[in-house]
Amino acid sequence: MSVNAESTKKAYVIDTNVLIHDPNSILNFDEHLVVIPITVLEELDKLKNGNKSIAADCRSAIRLIDSVIADSPTERLQHGVPIPRNNGTSHLGKLAILMNKTGEPPEACLPNDNNDNKIINRVVQMQLEHPEYKYVLVTKDINMRLKARGCCIHAEDYHNDQLISDVKQLTTGYHEFNGSFWDGVSHVDTIQRENGTYHSLSRDVFDGPLFINQYILDDLEFLARIEEVTDEHVLIKHIKRESIMHQQAWGLKPRNIYQAMALHALLDNDVHLVNLTGPAGSGKTILALAAAIEMTVAHKQYNKIIVTRSTPPLAEDHGFLPGTEEEKMDPWLGAITDNIEALHIQDESPQGSIEYVKSKANIQFKALNYIRGRSFQRSLILIDESQNLTPHQMKAIITRAGEGSKVICLGNLAQIDTPYLSPISSGLTYMTERFKGFKHSTSLRLNGIPRSLLAEYAEANL
């Protein structure tokens, strides 16, 4: 790979898992040189026909690489091909293909017995051959980063879609005040409207960022929701705390103020995206299901309920599962079924009630793999375990929402079980940050473990 005056000083070597995480990642390194090892292309080729979710991302990455390379002469691929921007009207940065060397070179740092080692060894060679470059290995694999650093190669995670550095920075969806909220208010203009009481306050009353649909609560049972925010003023709508504590959805009542705020947002027709996070047992799933059934069956606001989540490959551990799509999804959506049962456990005929609700609410269980390309009109889309989705996958689902649809995301960032995701790189975190300024969305972190005393103690002490 030759270097000329136009070359950048940094060369980012992209691992396979980065291209799967974000198929458009090669466009996100600005003016720098982006390098794709031939080993990565081979891995993409093997994966493009496997697990359907991963395969789709692999094919998308391959198509983008092909479109950048286009008809460029072969000898230019190792020098770097300009990356087109703005529909080809401008170019910024270059894309190069890094070929392997045959044999075991003397500068090899690790044995060439797996693809990760092959990539690291090749980067070590390139760094020695071209010291004028600073080679950076970009991978979601923590162990690969450790091995690269052991070989004196700079390695880092893919940060382009990481909008925060600590999940503690995520909005909780509410502002809590000790004592009385009004003790810190020096001036207020109260406005009576047909749909309720509003208060206009100075922005100085609040610390930190404010967003529409965030709630305000204090120790004296005052409750309100932010309706408008400017640099100088905040308009809040008073909510009767007692009334939302007694609201019901399909027979379910909230058990604490956090569940009450969540149910209030779930039942709000003007909120098109609701994001519920919190520890296991805080009531995320049962609240979402109760609200979904209430709005679909009782109020007929939606034609159907679409339930989905990220799943491991169906053939990975148990072979290909028989049955319909719903039956194939049942092992991964057991929590949904459990909560439907919990809503009808007191019925005279629980099983009959469950089947009635599934039919009447038109509840459909969809694998994430089959949602791509669909468009759901007047549907309530419930995404379970959304902490295990990448930002790219989260976008793929939310953009399926058609006219009159609502999306509910449920997740717990403490329970990520996908190897290349962390709380700050999760699609749930990315979506929460991206939508915090959207006036038709809200994000709430539930507190407390109403599931049981045992669950609460386990969450706190295990």
C-alpha positions in Angstrom: 0.0 0.0 0.0 1.7 3.2 -1.1 1.4 6.5 0.6 1.3 9.9 -1.1 0.7 13.5 -0.1 -3.0 13.1 -0.3 -3.1 10.2 2.1 -4.4 10.7 5.6 -2.2 10.1 8.7 -4.5 7.5 10.2 -5.6 4.2 8.7 -8.6 2.5 10.4 -8.7 -1.3 9.9 -12.3 -2.5 10.2 -13.1 -5.8 11.8 -16.1 -8.0 10.6 -18.2 -7.4 13.7 -18.1 -3.6 13.1 -19.6 -4.1 9.6 -22.3 -6.3 11.0 -23.0 -3.8 13.8 -23.2 -1.0 11.3 -23.1 -1.9 7.6 -22.5 1.8 6.8 -19.6 2.1 9.1 -17.0 2.7 6.3 -18.6 6.1 5.7 -18.0 7.3 9.2 -14.3 7.9 9.3 -14.3 11.3 7.7 -11.1 12.1 5.8 -9.1 9.0 7.0 -8.1 5.9 5.2 -10.5 2.9 5.8 -8.9 -0.5 5.4 -10.9 -3.8 5.0 -8.7 -6.9 5.4 -9.3 -9.6 2.9 -9.9 -11.9 5.9 -12.9 -9.7 6.8 -14.4 -10.1 3.3 -14.0 -13.8 3.6 -15.9 -13.8 6.9 -18.6 -11.7 5.4 -18.9 -14.1 2.5 -19.4 -17.1 4.9 -21.9 -15.3 7.0 -24.0 -13.7 4.3 -26.2 -16.9 3.9 -26.4 -17.9 7.6 -28.5 -16.4 10.4 -31.0 -14.1 8.5 -30.5 -11.0 10.7 -26.7 -11.2 10.5 -26.8 -12.2 6.8 -28.8 -9.2 5.8 -26.3 -6.9 7.5 -23.4 -8.7 5.8 -25.0 -8.4 2.4 -25.7 -4.7 3.0 -22.0 -4.1 4.0 -20.8 -6.0 0.9 -23.0 -4.0 -1.4 -21.7 -0.7 0.1 -18.1 -1.8 -0.3 -18.8 -2.9 -3.9 -20.5 0.5 -4.7 -17.5 2.4 -3.4 -15.0 0.3 -5.2 -17.2 0.2 -8.4 -15.0 -0.2 -11.5 -11.7 1.0 -9.9 -8.6 -0.7 -11.3 -7.4 -3.6 -9.2 -4.0 -2.0 -8.5 -5.8 1.0 -6.9 -7.6 -1.1 -4.3 -4.5 -1.4 -2.1 -3.7 2.2 -2.5 -7.2 3.4 -1.6 -10.2 4.3 -3.6 -11.9 7.7 -2.9 -15.2 7.3 -0.9 -18.0 9.2 -2.7 -20.2 11.5 -0.6 -23.4 13.5 -1.2 -24.6 11.2 -4.0 -21.2 11.2 -5.7 -20.8 15.0 -5.9 -17.8 15.0 -3.5 -15.3 12.6 -2.1 -13.8 12.3 1.4 -11.5 9.6 2.7 -10.4 6.4 1.0 -11.2 2.8 1.1 -8.5 0.1 0.6 -8.5 -3.7 0.6 -5.7 -5.2 2.6 -4.4 -8.4 1.1 -2.8 -11.2 3.1 0.9 -12.2 2.7 1.7 -15.9 2.1 3.9 -17.8 4.6 4.7 -16.9 8.2 6.5 -13.5 8.1 9.2 -13.0 10.8 7.3 -10.0 12.2 4.2 -12.0 13.0 3.1 -11.3 16.5 0.6 -14.2 17.0 0.2 -17.6 15.5 -1.9 -17.5 12.2 -4.3 -20.1 13.6 -7.5 -18.0 13.5 -8.9 -15.0 11.6 -8.5 -12.5 14.5 -4.8 -13.3 14.7 -4.4 -13.1 10.9 -5.9 -9.6 10.9 -3.7 -8.4 13.9 -0.5 -9.9 12.3 -1.3 -8.2 9.0 -1.8 -4.8 10.8 1.5 -5.3 12.6 3.3 -5.9 9.2 1.7 -2.8 7.7 2.7 -0.6 10.7 6.3 -1.7 10.2 6.2 -1.2 6.5 4.5 2.2 6.7 5.5 3.9 10.0 4.2 7.2 8.6 0.7 5.9 9.2 -1.0 5.4 12.5 -2.9 2.1 12.1 -6.0 1.7 14.3 -7.8 -1.6 14.6 -11.5 -1.0 15.1 -13.4 -4.0 16.6 -16.3 -4.7 18.9 -14.4 -7.7 20.2 -12.8 -6.8 23.6 -10.4 -9.7 23.6 -9.2 -8.9 20.1 -8.5 -5.3 21.2 -6.5 -6.6 24.1 -4.4 -8.9 21.8 -3.8 -6.0 19.4 -2.6 -3.8 22.1 -0.3 -6.6 23.3 1.2 -6.5 19.8 1.7 -2.7 20.1 -1.2 -1.9 17.8 -3.7 0.8 18.8 -7.2 -0.7 19.0 -10.5 0.8 19.9 -14.2 0.2 19.9 -16.5 1.6 17.2 -17.8 4.8 18.7 -19.7 6.5 15.9 -23.1 5.5 17.3 -22.2 5.8 21.0 -23.8 9.1 21.9 -22.9 9.1 25.6 -19.9 7.9 27.6 -21.9 6.6 30.6 -25.4 5.2 30.9 -25.9 7.4 34.0 -26.2 10.3 31.5 -29.4 8.8 30.0 -32.6 10.6 30.8 -34.8 8.9 33.4 -37.9 10.6 31.9 -38.7 12.5 35.1 -37.3 15.2 37.5 -37.7 14.4 41.2 -37.7 17.2 43.8 -37.2 16.8 47.5 -39.9 18.4 49.6 -42.2 20.7 47.7 -41.5 21.6 44.0 -43.1 25.0 44.5 -40.5 26.0 47.2 -38.0 26.7 44.4 -40.5 28.6 42.2 -40.5 32.4 42.6 -43.0 33.2 39.8 -45.6 31.2 38.0 -48.3 32.0 35.4 -51.2 29.6 35.6 -53.3 29.0 32.5 -56.6 27.2 32.4 -57.4 25.4 29.2 -60.2 23.0 28.2 -57.8 20.0 28.6 -56.3 21.0 31.9 -54.3 23.4 34.1 -50.9 24.6 32.8 -48.1 26.5 34.6 -45.5 28.6 32.9 -42.2 28.7 34.9 -38.7 30.1 34.5 -36.2 27.7 33.0 -33.9 28.4 36.0 -36.2 26.3 38.3 -34.7 23.2 36.7 -31.2 21.8 36.7 -29.9 19.9 33.7 -31.5 19.2 30.3 -35.2 19.4 29.8 -37.3 17.6 27.2 -41.0 17.5 26.2 -43.0 14.7 28.0 -40.7 14.5 30.9 -42.5 14.2 34.2 -42.1 16.4 37.4 -42.8 15.0 40.9 -42.1 15.9 44.4 -42.5 14.4 47.9 -45.8 16.2 48.5 -47.5 14.4 45.6 -47.3 17.1 43.0 -47.1 15.7 39.5 -46.9 17.4 36.1 -45.5 16.8 32.6 -43.4 19.2 30.5 -45.3 20.4 27.4 -43.0 23.1 26.0 -39.4 24.2 26.6 -37.6 27.4 25.5 -34.4 28.9 26.6 -36.2 31.1 29.2 -39.5 29.3 30.0 -41.0 25.9 30.6 -44.7 25.1 30.3 -45.9 22.2 32.4 -49.3 20.5 32.6 -50.6 19.6 36.0 -51.6 16.0 36.5 -53.8 14.8 39.3 -51.6 12.2 41.0 -54.5 10.4 42.6 -56.2 10.0 39.2 -53.2 8.3 37.4 -52.6 6.1 40.4 -56.2 4.8 39.9 -56.1 4.5 36.1 -56.5 1.0 34.7 -55.4 -0.8 31.5 -57.2 -4.1 30.9 -57.8 -4.5 34.6 -54.2 -3.7 35.6 -53.5 -0.8 38.1 -50.1 0.7 38.7 -48.4 -0.2 41.9 -46.2 2.8 42.3 -45.8 6.3 40.9 -43.2 5.2 38.3 -45.6 2.6 36.9 -48.4 5.2 36.9 -46.3 7.6 34.8 -45.4 4.8 32.4 -49.1 3.8 32.0 -50.0 7.4 31.5 -47.5 7.7 28.7 -48.5 4.3 27.2 -52.2 5.3 26.9 -51.4 8.8 25.5 -52.5 9.0 21.9 -50.0 11.8 21.2 -47.0 9.7 22.2 -46.0 7.5 19.3 -42.9 6.0 20.9 -42.6 4.9 24.5 -39.3 3.5 25.8 -39.5 1.7 29.2 -36.3 0.7 31.0 -35.6 -0.6 34.4 -34.6 -3.7 36.5 -36.1 -7.1 36.1 -39.5 -7.2 37.8 -40.2 -3.5 37.6 -43.3 -4.1 35.5 -42.2 -3.1 32.0 -43.7 -6.0 30.1 -47.0 -6.4 31.9 -47.7 -2.6 31.7 -46.9 -2.5 28.0 -49.1 -5.6 27.3 -52.0 -4.3 29.4 -51.9 -0.9 27.6 -51.6 -2.6 24.2 -54.6 -4.9 24.8 -56.6 -2.0 26.2 -56.0 0.3 23.2 -56.5 -2.5 20.7 -59.4 -4.5 22.0 -61.4 -2.0 24.2 -60.7 1.3 22.3 -59.9 -0.2 18.8 -57.1 2.3 18.2 -55.0 -0.3 16.6 -55.7 -3.2 14.3 -53.1 -5.6 15.7 -50.2 -6.0 18.1 -46.8 -6.9 16.7 -44.4 -8.5 19.2 -40.8 -9.0 18.3 -37.3 -9.3 19.8 -33.8 -10.2 18.8 -33.3 -13.9 18.8 -30.2 -16.2 18.6 -30.0 -18.4 15.5 -32.9 -20.9 15.7 -30.7 -23.8 14.7 -27.8 -22.9 17.0 -28.6 -25.1 19.9 -31.8 -27.2 19.2 -31.9 -27.7 15.5 -34.5 -26.2 13.3 -37.7 -25.7 15.3 -40.9 -27.1 13.9 -44.3 -25.3 13.6 -45.6 -21.9 12.6 -43.6 -18.7 13.0 -45.4 -18.0 16.3 -44.5 -21.5 17.6 -40.9 -21.0 16.5 -40.8 -17.6 18.4 -42.4 -19.0 21.5 -39.2 -20.0 23.3 -37.9 -16.4 22.9 -41.1 -14.6 23.7 -42.0 -16.6 26.8 -42.1 -13.4 28.9 -44.9 -12.0 26.7 -46.9 -15.2 27.1 -46.3 -15.3 30.9 -47.6 -11.7 31.3 -50.7 -12.4 29.1 -51.4 -15.3 31.5 -50.8 -13.0 34.5 -53.4 -10.5 33.3 -56.0 -13.3 33.2 -55.0 -15.5 36.1 -58.1 -14.6 38.1 -60.5 -15.3 35.3 -62.9 -18.2 35.6 -61.4 -19.8 32.5 -57.8 -18.3 32.1 -56.9 -20.3 29.0 -60.1 -19.3 27.2 -59.4 -15.7 28.1 -55.9 -15.9 26.8 -56.9 -17.4 23.5 -59.7 -14.8 23.2 -57.3 -11.9 23.8 -54.7 -13.3 21.4 -57.4 -13.5 18.7 -59.3 -10.3 19.5 -56.1 -8.2 19.8 -54.7 -10.0 16.8 -51.4 -10.5 18.6 -48.7 -11.6 16.1 -45.3 -12.8 17.1 -42.7 -11.8 14.5 -39.0 -12.7 14.3 -36.8 -9.7 13.8 -35.4 -11.4 10.7 -38.7 -11.1 8.9 -39.6 -7.6 9.8 -37.3 -6.0 7.3 -39.1 -4.5 4.3 -42.6 -4.7 6.1 -44.8 -1.7 6.8 -47.3 -2.0 9.7 -50.3 0.4 9.5 -52.4 1.1 12.7 -50.3 -1.4 14.6 -48.8 -1.4 18.1 -45.3 -2.7 17.8 -43.9 -4.0 21.0 -40.1 -4.6 21.0 -39.0 -6.9 23.9 -35.4 -7.2 25.2 -34.5 -4.2 23.0 -31.2 -3.8 24.9 -29.8 -6.6 22.7 -30.4 -4.7 19.5 -27.8 -2.7 17.6 -28.6 0.8 16.6 -28.9 -0.4 13.0 -31.4 -3.1 14.0 -33.4 -0.6 16.1 -33.7 1.7 13.2 -34.8 -1.2 11.0 -37.7 -1.9 13.3 -38.9 1.6 14.2 -39.0 2.6 10.5 -41.5 -0.2 9.9 -44.1 1.9 11.8 -46.7 3.1 9.4 -49.5 5.6 9.6 -51.3 5.4 13.0 -48.9 3.0 14.6 -47.2 3.2 18.0 -43.9 1.6 19.1 -43.1 0.4 22.6 -39.5 -0.5 23.5 -38.8 -2.6 26.6 -35.3 -3.3 27.9 -32.9 -3.5 30.8 -29.3 -2.3 30.0 -28.0 -4.4 32.9 -29.0 -7.6 31.1 -27.3 -7.3 27.7 -26.3 -10.8 26.5 -25.0 -10.0 23.0 -21.2 -10.4 22.9 -20.4 -7.2 20.9 -22.8 -4.8 22.7 -22.4 -2.8 25.9 -24.8 -0.5 27.7 -23.4 2.6 25.8 -23.4 0.9 22.4 -26.8 -0.7 22.7 -29.5 0.3 20.2 -31.7 1.0 23.2 -29.3 3.7 24.4 -28.8 5.1 20.9 -32.6 5.3 20.4 -33.2 6.9 23.7 -30.7 9.6 23.0 -31.8 10.2 19.4 -35.5 10.6 20.4 -35.2 12.6 23.6 -36.0 15.8 21.6 -39.0 14.3 19.7 -42.2 15.7 21.0 -44.1 12.5 20.3 -41.9 10.2 22.3 -41.1 9.6 25.9 -38.5 7.5 27.8 -39.1 6.3 31.4 -36.9 4.4 33.8 -39.0 2.4 36.2 -37.9 2.1 39.8 -38.9 -0.5 42.4 -39.4 -4.2 42.0 -43.2 -4.8 42.5 -42.9 -8.4 41.2 -42.2 -9.8 44.7 -40.2 -9.2 47.8 -37.9 -12.1 46.8 -37.2 -10.5 43.4 -36.6 -7.1 45.0 -34.1 -8.5 47.4 -32.4 -10.5 44.7 -32.0 -7.5 42.4 -30.4 -5.5 45.3 -28.2 -8.2 46.8 -27.1 -10.7 44.1 
